[in-house]
Amino acid sequence: MAANTTAKKTTAQADADELKPCECAAFDALPADLTDADIETGDYEVFTTGCAATTKRQFAPGHDAKLKSFLIKHGAAGNDVRRNEGGVATSASAEQHAARYAFGHMVAAGVKRAETKAAEKAERAAARAARKAAPKAKAPAKITAKVGRATFTGHMDGDHFVYAVKGKERRTLKFQPAA
């Protein structure tokens, strides 16, 4: 009976020792703006994780993080994420594909964070463009003029010379521009 148990262990151990492709190699993504014409001509790029590793486990070391970042990147970009298994490609959102793994909640949060960041960036760009398009208010040109016996630096407001004395604004029509 002990010999039979040993035979079962070696068979199970042999199955575990068998190398298989890393799980992250099964994923790819297609551009979000893919058209029927692109599909017919084959003129589009398929994004992959670039993994060619084999492992005894589900993921090669560090490749779970590689898949997580791949799903966040392409989920935020709105790309069509596919999982290829046995020659059949299953298309779904990045969050749906990630739900099968322990890091699924991290992918969902990462996609949401990336989308929020992109929206904030677009909002800042729009505000920057609006500021550039708006007319700029020019600061009045500083001039020096003599009022009575004293010389002051100020600016012109129409016909008035505007200057400050002891922190208070003064206006006058009687002044002589300093030479």
HELIX and SHEET records of a PDB file:
HELIX    1   1 ALA A    2  ASP A   17  1                                  16    
HELIX    2   2 GLU A   23  ALA A   26  5                                   4    
HELIX    3   3 ASP A   36  THR A   41  1                                   6    
HELIX    4   4 HIS A   63  ALA A   76  1                                  14    
HELIX    5   5 ALA A   94  ALA A   98  1                                   5    
HELIX    6   6 GLY A  104  ALA A  133  1                                  30    
SHEET    1   A 2 LYS A  20  PRO A  21  0                                        
SHEET    2   A 2 THR A  54  THR A  55 -1                                        
SHEET    1   B 4 PHE A  47  THR A  48  0                                        
SHEET    2   B 4 PHE A  27  LEU A  30 -1                                        
SHEET    3   B 4 ASP A  80  GLU A  85 -1                                        
SHEET    4   B 4 VAL A  88  ALA A  92 -1                                        
SHEET    1   C 5 LYS A 168  THR A 172  0                                        
SHEET    2   C 5 HIS A 160  VAL A 165 -1                                        
SHEET    3   C 5 ALA A 150  ASP A 157 -1                                        
SHEET    4   C 5 ILE A 143  VAL A 147 -1                                        
SHEET    5   C 5 GLN A 176  PRO A 177 -1                                        
END                                                                             
